[in-house]
Amino acid sequence: MGCSRNCGLISGAVIGAVLAVFGGILMPVGDMIIEKTIQKEAVLEEGTIAFQNWVKTGTEVYRQFWIFDVQNPQEVIVNSSNIKVKQRGPYTYSPTPLEAEEKLTIKLEAVLEEGTIAFQNWVKTGTEVYRQFWIFDVQNPQEVIVNSSNIKVKQRGPYTYRVRYLAKENITQDPEDHTVSFVQPNGAIFEPSLSVGTENDTFTVLNLAVAAAPHLYPNAFVQVVLNSLIKKSKSSMFQVRTVKELLWGYTDPFLSLVPYPITTTIGVFYPYNNTVDGVYKVFNGKDNISKVAIIDTYKGKKNLSYWPSYCDMVNGTDAASFPPFIEKTRVLQFFSSDICRSIYAVFGADINLKGIPVYRFVLPANAFASPLQNPDNHCFCTEKIISKNCTLYGVLDIGKCKEGKPVYISLPHFLHASPEIGELIEGLNPNEEEHSTYLDVEPITGFTLQFAKRLQVNILVKPAKKIESVPKLSPSTCSEAKQEPMALVRQVQAAVYVTSSGLQRPWTPYKP
């Protein structure tokens, strides 16, 4: 049967519609194929085009410079004439990037798994780490007790201990989430050659148990009972203790008389020896090198349960290393169990460490600023009275992670703290050079080659009407309490690296 003209038009329309539909299918399919190819080749992993060009750029990169040549220097010097310049250039330089093999080697060796350089130094640090202590020796204890005078202190130290000499334990790799878990054993070995005296040197210091009693037991009746025990034990607001006792613990005579089970051993860093820090779980970088050494959980949690909101998060690494290829613009976040929080450092300067170029990252004043100065710190202010409604700055209440004890930390000599905090204590001289915290990081590998972590441990002293040995605070002091500095802590790491002549140590701790 023949087809009329109209039939032909209809048939043509149907065929055209079918072709149009096919075109509508084929074009998206083509787009999908191209998109998948781009997505695949844009991934930074071995074998992709993106990785090949990322490891070593496939194009030539130049820097060109034009120099202004001054034409009339004498006229400018003699007559103060306008400067006449002539532009000359370009002078062209081609920066030398890391070779492909170098970048790939760094990426592979930075992974925290058996056999890599990073893992070897991570399990047991290849550098010497020290903690140096300066103790505040109270010069006028009787004047403080009798007349509520300002405390006069004299700093003595350093007393040096080697720490972090024990290898990590219970190391367990998890191939599913690319993490490795471990605990860090704690131990401290006294180093006489790096100290001003022996561990048996004595100091007049605050009585930790007596000073903490009003804070821990505000009830008047309980304070009456405690007052009788303090008097019976012949304890006072101040005591004489050796360096070893003050730092690592001693049996307190007052606490020994308390008629119910409590810990009678007390010390600024008790317990420390024969304990472990952790469990830590960190990313090993196997699947993503930009996450290597970053802490996933601490003691099984991503939060600390000490602070509200985001202040409670465990962020960054432990500061021993960071993911490789560090830029100066990066903010280095790290967690420190010593201060019960995560904190950060920002780029400060380029440093030459015995021929090794490193970036010095410093702890900024903003880290301990009040919420008025740095709103991000609002969740670190957990009480309103001592902090004067969160307006004071430079100290951090870490009592929640110290079993409720009135422990505050600050930078040494109350550096970057509110002036009124330190004005009640004579003998403090804060300065940036001696009292700031810094990390010297090799930017390509991300390894911390040298650091100085400095902090001051303070005890809050509250007035107590029912405890006779706690002096009444003078009207010029903070109406509620004052903070008594106990000790300065400076944790330092001496970088060790291999040269043709053997092991070299470019830095040593402060030696008296």
C-alpha positions in Angstrom: 0.0 0.0 0.0 1.4 3.3 -1.0 2.1 6.2 1.3 0.6 9.6 0.6 2.3 12.9 1.1 0.8 13.3 4.5 1.8 9.8 5.4 5.4 10.6 4.4 5.3 13.6 6.6 4.0 11.6 9.5 6.6 8.9 9.0 9.4 11.5 8.7 8.2 13.1 11.9 8.3 9.7 13.7 11.8 8.9 12.4 12.9 12.4 13.4 11.4 12.0 16.8 13.2 8.7 17.2 16.5 10.2 16.1 15.9 13.1 18.5 15.3 10.7 21.3 18.5 8.8 20.4 20.4 12.0 20.4 18.9 12.9 23.8 20.2 9.6 25.1 23.6 9.5 23.4 24.7 13.0 24.5 24.1 12.5 28.2 25.8 9.1 28.0 28.8 10.8 26.4 28.8 13.5 29.1 28.7 10.7 31.8 31.7 8.9 30.2 33.7 12.2 30.1 32.7 13.1 33.7 33.7 9.7 35.0 37.0 9.9 33.3 37.7 13.4 34.7 36.6 12.3 38.2 38.9 9.2 38.0 41.9 11.1 36.6 41.6 14.0 39.0 42.2 11.8 42.1 45.7 12.2 43.6 46.8 8.6 43.6 49.4 6.6 41.8 48.6 6.1 38.1 46.3 9.1 37.5 47.1 12.1 35.3 46.4 14.4 38.2 48.9 12.6 40.4 51.6 12.6 37.7 51.3 16.4 37.3 50.9 17.0 41.0 54.1 15.1 41.9 56.0 17.0 39.3 54.3 19.8 37.3 54.1 19.0 33.6 54.5 22.6 32.6 57.3 25.0 33.0 57.0 27.5 35.8 59.0 30.7 35.9 59.4 33.8 38.1 60.3 37.0 36.3 61.8 40.0 38.0 62.0 43.7 36.9 64.4 45.9 38.8 64.1 49.6 39.3 67.5 51.2 38.6 67.9 54.5 40.4 69.3 57.1 37.9 70.0 60.1 40.2 71.3 58.8 43.6 73.5 61.8 44.3 70.8 64.4 43.5 68.5 62.6 46.0 71.2 62.5 48.7 72.4 66.1 48.3 69.3 68.0 47.1 66.5 65.6 48.3 65.3 65.5 44.7 62.6 63.1 43.5 64.0 59.7 42.7 64.3 58.9 39.0 64.1 55.2 38.1 64.4 53.1 35.0 62.8 49.7 34.9 65.1 46.9 33.6 64.2 43.3 33.1 63.0 40.6 33.0 65.4 38.4 34.9 63.9 34.9 34.8 64.2 32.1 37.3 62.7 28.6 37.2 62.0 27.4 40.8 63.2 23.8 41.3 60.2 21.7 42.6 60.7 18.4 44.5 61.3 15.6 42.0 58.6 13.0 41.6 60.6 10.3 43.4 61.3 12.6 46.3 57.7 13.6 46.8 56.5 10.0 46.5 59.2 8.8 48.9 58.1 11.4 51.5 54.5 10.4 51.1 55.3 6.7 51.5 57.8 7.1 54.4 55.4 9.4 56.4 52.8 6.6 56.8 52.6 5.2 60.3 53.1 1.5 59.5 55.8 -1.1 60.1 58.9 -0.4 58.0 58.6 3.3 57.4 61.0 6.0 58.8 58.0 7.8 60.4 56.9 4.7 62.2 60.3 3.9 63.5 60.7 7.4 65.1 57.1 7.4 66.2 57.2 4.2 68.2 60.1 5.4 70.2 61.3 9.0 69.6 64.8 9.2 68.1 65.3 12.5 69.9 65.9 13.4 73.5 63.0 15.0 75.2 63.4 16.8 78.6 61.2 18.4 81.1 62.8 21.3 83.0 61.3 22.7 86.2 61.7 26.0 87.9 60.3 26.2 91.4 58.9 29.3 93.0 60.5 29.5 96.5 58.4 31.6 98.9 60.6 34.2 100.7 58.1 35.6 103.2 55.7 32.8 104.4 55.2 34.2 107.9 54.3 37.7 106.6 51.7 36.2 104.3 50.2 34.1 107.1 50.2 36.8 109.8 49.7 40.0 107.8 48.2 38.8 104.6 51.1 40.4 102.7 51.8 39.9 99.1 53.7 36.7 98.4 57.4 37.2 97.5 58.9 34.5 95.3 62.3 33.6 93.9 62.5 31.3 90.9 65.1 28.5 91.2 66.0 26.0 88.5 66.2 24.3 86.2 65.7 20.8 87.5 65.9 18.6 84.5 64.3 15.2 83.8 64.4 13.1 80.7 61.0 11.9 79.5 59.4 10.1 76.6 62.3 7.6 76.5 59.9 4.6 76.7 58.5 3.2 73.5 54.7 3.3 72.8 52.9 0.1 73.9 49.9 -1.9 72.8 50.3 -0.7 69.2 47.4 -2.0 67.1 46.8 -1.3 63.4 43.2 -1.1 62.2 43.2 -1.7 58.4 39.5 -0.9 58.1 39.6 2.7 59.2 43.4 3.2 58.6 44.2 4.0 62.2 46.7 2.9 64.8 46.1 2.8 68.5 48.6 2.9 71.4 49.4 4.1 74.9 52.4 6.2 75.9 54.2 5.0 79.1 55.3 7.9 81.4 58.6 8.0 83.2 61.1 10.6 84.3 64.8 10.2 84.9 66.6 13.0 86.7 69.5 14.6 84.8 72.0 16.1 87.3 74.3 17.5 84.6 71.4 19.7 83.3 70.2 20.8 86.7 71.3 23.5 89.2 71.2 21.0 92.1 69.8 17.7 93.3 66.3 16.3 93.7 66.8 16.8 97.4 67.1 20.6 97.2 64.4 22.1 99.5 61.9 24.8 98.9 59.3 26.7 100.9 56.1 26.2 98.9 52.4 26.3 99.2 50.9 23.4 101.1 48.9 21.7 98.4 46.4 19.9 100.6 45.7 22.8 102.9 45.4 25.3 100.1 42.9 23.1 98.2 40.7 22.3 101.3 38.5 25.5 101.1 37.8 24.9 97.4 37.0 21.2 97.7 35.0 21.5 101.0 33.2 24.9 101.1 30.8 23.6 103.9 31.5 25.4 107.2 31.0 22.4 109.4 33.3 20.3 107.2 35.9 23.1 107.4 35.7 23.1 111.2 36.6 19.3 111.2 39.4 19.9 108.6 40.8 22.7 110.7 41.2 20.5 113.7 43.0 17.9 111.5 45.3 20.5 110.0 46.2 21.7 113.5 46.7 18.2 114.8 49.0 17.3 111.9 50.9 20.6 112.6 50.4 21.6 108.9 50.4 25.2 107.8 49.7 27.3 104.7 53.3 26.8 103.6 55.6 23.8 103.9 59.2 22.8 103.1 59.5 20.1 100.5 62.2 18.6 98.2 62.1 18.9 94.5 61.3 15.2 94.2 58.5 15.4 96.7 56.9 18.5 95.3 56.9 17.2 91.7 56.3 13.5 92.0 54.5 13.1 95.3 54.8 12.7 99.1 52.6 11.4 101.9 50.7 14.4 103.4 50.4 14.4 107.2 47.1 16.3 107.2 45.4 14.0 104.6 46.7 10.9 106.5 44.5 11.9 109.5 41.3 12.2 107.4 39.0 9.4 108.8 37.7 8.1 105.5 39.5 6.5 102.5 41.2 9.1 100.4 44.5 9.3 98.5 47.1 10.6 101.0 49.9 11.0 98.4 49.9 14.4 96.7 52.3 16.2 94.3 52.1 18.7 91.5 52.5 15.9 88.9 51.4 13.0 90.9 50.8 10.3 89.6 53.2 10.3 86.7 55.9 7.6 86.9 54.7 4.1 86.0 51.5 5.5 84.4 50.4 5.6 80.8 48.8 8.3 78.7 46.0 7.2 76.4 44.6 5.1 74.7 45.2 7.2 71.6 43.9 6.3 68.2 45.5 8.2 65.3 45.2 8.0 61.6 48.1 6.2 60.0 47.9 8.1 56.6 47.7 4.9 54.6 44.6 6.1 52.7 45.1 9.8 53.1 48.6 11.3 54.0 47.0 14.6 54.9 45.5 12.9 58.0 48.6 11.1 59.2 49.2 11.4 63.0 45.9 13.3 63.5 44.1 12.0 66.6 40.9 10.2 65.9 40.0 9.4 69.5 41.5 9.8 73.0 40.6 7.2 75.6 37.9 5.9 73.2 36.2 9.3 72.7 36.4 12.2 70.3 35.6 14.6 73.2 37.1 15.1 76.6 34.0 15.7 78.8 35.7 18.7 80.4 34.5 21.7 78.3 31.2 22.7 76.7 30.7 22.9 72.9 33.6 22.6 70.5 36.2 23.5 73.1 35.8 19.8 74.2 37.0 18.4 70.9 40.2 16.5 70.5 41.9 18.2 67.5 45.1 17.8 65.6 48.1 15.6 66.4 50.2 15.3 69.6 52.6 17.9 68.2 55.4 15.4 67.7 54.7 15.5 63.9 52.2 16.9 61.5 51.0 15.8 58.0 53.8 16.6 55.4 54.1 19.6 53.0 53.3 22.3 55.6 52.5 25.8 54.4 53.2 28.9 56.5 49.5 29.8 56.3 48.5 26.6 58.1 47.3 26.7 61.7 48.9 23.7 63.5 46.4 22.1 65.9 47.5 19.7 68.6 46.2 18.1 71.7 48.0 18.1 75.1 46.8 15.9 77.9 48.9 18.1 80.3 46.6 21.0 79.8 43.4 19.0 79.2 42.6 20.7 75.9 43.4 21.1 72.2 45.3 24.2 71.3 47.0 25.7 68.2 50.1 27.4 66.9 50.7 29.9 64.0 53.7 30.6 61.9 56.2 32.9 63.5 59.5 32.8 61.6 61.9 30.9 59.4 64.6 29.3 61.4 67.9 27.6 60.4 68.4 24.7 62.7 72.0 23.6 62.1 71.6 23.9 58.4 68.0 22.6 58.3 65.4 25.2 57.3 62.4 24.9 59.6 59.3 26.8 60.3 58.8 28.1 63.8 55.2 28.0 64.9 54.3 29.8 68.1 51.5 29.7 70.6 49.6 33.0 70.1 48.4 35.3 72.9 44.9 34.7 71.6 45.0 31.1 72.7 44.5 32.1 76.4 42.6 35.3 75.6 39.3 36.2 77.3 36.1 35.7 75.3 36.0 39.5 75.0 39.3 39.4 73.1 38.7 36.1 71.3 35.1 35.0 71.1 36.2 31.5 70.1 37.4 31.0 73.7 33.9 31.5 75.3 33.6 27.8 76.1 36.9 27.7 78.0 35.4 30.1 80.6 33.5 27.7 82.9 32.9 30.0 85.9 32.0 33.6 86.4 33.3 34.7 89.8 37.0 34.1 89.7 37.2 35.1 86.1 35.2 38.3 86.8 32.5 37.3 84.4 35.0 35.9 81.9 36.9 39.2 81.5 40.2 38.0 83.0 42.6 36.4 80.6 45.8 34.4 80.5 44.9 31.6 82.9 42.9 28.4 82.3 40.9 26.5 85.0 41.7 22.8 84.5 40.1 21.6 87.7 37.6 19.4 86.0 40.4 17.1 84.7 42.3 17.3 88.0 39.6 15.7 90.2 38.1 19.1 91.1 41.4 20.4 92.5 41.8 24.2 92.1 44.5 23.9 89.4 45.0 26.7 86.9 47.6 26.8 84.1 49.1 29.8 82.4 52.2 30.8 80.5 55.3 31.3 82.8 55.2 34.4 85.0 51.6 35.0 83.8 52.9 36.1 80.3 49.9 37.5 78.3 47.7 37.4 81.4 45.6 40.2 83.0 47.9 42.4 84.9 45.9 42.1 88.1 46.5 38.4 88.3 50.2 38.7 88.8 50.3 42.0 90.7 49.8 40.2 94.1 53.0 38.2 93.7 56.4 39.9 93.8 59.3 38.4 91.9 57.6 37.7 88.5 59.2 39.0 85.3 57.4 37.8 82.2 59.1 38.0 78.8 58.4 36.6 75.4 61.8 35.1 74.7 62.0 32.9 77.8 58.3 32.2 78.4 56.7 31.5 75.1 55.9 28.2 73.5 57.1 27.2 70.1 57.5 24.3 67.7 60.2 24.1 65.0 58.7 22.0 62.2 60.5 20.7 59.1 57.9 21.7 56.5 58.4 18.9 53.9 58.2 15.9 56.2 56.1 17.6 58.9 58.4 16.4 61.7 58.8 18.5 64.8 62.6 18.7 65.1 62.7 21.0 68.2 60.1 22.5 70.5 59.8 24.3 73.8 56.4 23.8 75.6 56.3 26.1 78.5 53.6 26.4 81.1 53.1 27.4 84.7 51.1 25.5 87.3 49.1 27.6 89.7 46.9 26.8 92.7 43.8 28.9 93.5 43.7 30.0 97.2 40.3 30.8 98.5 39.6 32.5 101.8 38.2 30.2 104.5 36.8 31.6 107.8 36.9 28.2 109.5 40.4 27.2 108.5 42.9 29.1 110.6 46.0 28.3 108.6 44.5 29.8 105.4 45.3 33.6 105.6 42.6 36.1 105.1 43.2 37.8 101.8 43.9 41.5 102.0 41.4 44.0 100.7 43.7 44.9 97.8 43.5 41.3 96.5 40.8 39.8 94.4 37.8 39.7 96.7 37.3 36.0 96.2 40.7 34.3 95.7 44.2 34.6 94.4 46.4 32.3 92.4 49.7 31.1 93.8 52.3 29.9 91.2 53.9 26.6 92.1 56.3 25.6 89.3 57.3 26.4 85.7 57.5 23.6 83.3 59.5 23.7 80.1 59.3 20.6 78.0 62.0 20.6 75.3 63.1 18.3 72.5 66.6 18.2 71.1 66.6 17.3 67.5 68.9 14.5 66.4 69.7 13.8 62.8 72.3 11.8 60.9 75.3 13.4 59.1 78.3 11.9 57.5 80.2 12.2 60.8 77.5 10.5 62.9 74.8 11.8 65.2 74.6 15.5 65.8 72.5 17.3 68.3 71.9 20.9 67.2 70.3 22.0 70.4 70.6 21.2 74.1 68.4 22.1 77.0 69.2 25.1 79.2 72.3 24.1 81.2 73.1 26.0 84.4 
